[in-house]
């Protein structure tokens, strides 16, 4: 009995473009031929499958890279938002401290002006021996008032970096003026 295997037209490209027929008498030869045919079928599909696999892997890598980039961008934007929020809080704290300092100096200047007015009024009715002491107090208060005015002008342009130095100077000057006003209370 003659067994004939036909290698189909779809394998023609793999076999050099020719159709072949073989006569087989041995069953092992038939199985070997089938194995070769199967291998050729797999070999013909392999470049397409390999390309599809490579394209799929490339697409997965691109998707993964895009996802990682989105996550990185999102984390960066969140960090920038946190920095901006902390900067806004720092600016608000600085503005509040400046306002408090201005209010304190403004109140102190009002007290100095009132004290100076009281001394001037008392000086009009004071004895001649008390007038030089009152004039000295007026001159000292005028110097301290100018110092507080200068401190007030330093508050606004102060930055966060130099705020502690400015605030320290303003607090010291304000304390000195308060101490100067205490002995004068009731001596107008």
DARADA-V359463 format. One record per backbone hydrogen bond with DSSP energy under -0.5 kcal/mol. CO is the residue of the C=O (numbers start at 1). NH is the residue of the N-H. Records with the same first field share a line. If there is no record, write none. Layout:
CO->NH ; NH
//
This chain:
1->3
2->4
3->24
4->6
5->7 ; 22
6->8
8->11
9->12
11->15
12->17
13->16
20->7
22->5 ; 24
24->3
26->30
27->31
28->32
29->33
30->34
31->35
32->36
33->37
34->38
35->39
36->40
37->41
38->42
39->43
40->44
41->45
42->46
43->47
45->49
46->50
47->51
48->52
49->53
50->54
51->55
52->56
53->57
54->58
55->59
56->60
57->61
58->62
59->63
60->64
61->65
62->66
63->67
64->68
65->69
66->70
67->71
68->72
69->73
70->74
71->75
72->76
73->77
74->78
75->79
76->80
77->81
78->82
79->83
80->84
81->85
82->86
83->87
84->88
85->89
86->90
87->91
88->92
89->93
90->94
91->95
92->96
93->97
94->98
95->99
96->100
97->101
98->102
99->103
100->104
101->105
102->106
103->107
104->108
105->109
106->110
107->111
108->112
109->113
110->114
111->115
112->116
113->117
114->118
115->119
116->120
117->121
118->122
119->123
120->124
121->124 ; 125
122->125 ; 126
127->130 ; 131
128->132
130->134
131->135
132->136
133->137
134->138
135->139
136->140
137->141
138->142
139->143
140->144
141->145
142->146
143->147
144->148
145->149
146->150
147->151
148->152
149->153
150->154
151->154 ; 155
152->156
153->157
154->158
155->158
159->163
162->166
163->167
164->168
165->169
166->170
167->171
168->172
169->173
170->174
171->175
172->176
173->177
174->178
175->179
176->180
177->181
178->182
179->183
180->184
181->185
182->185
184->187
//
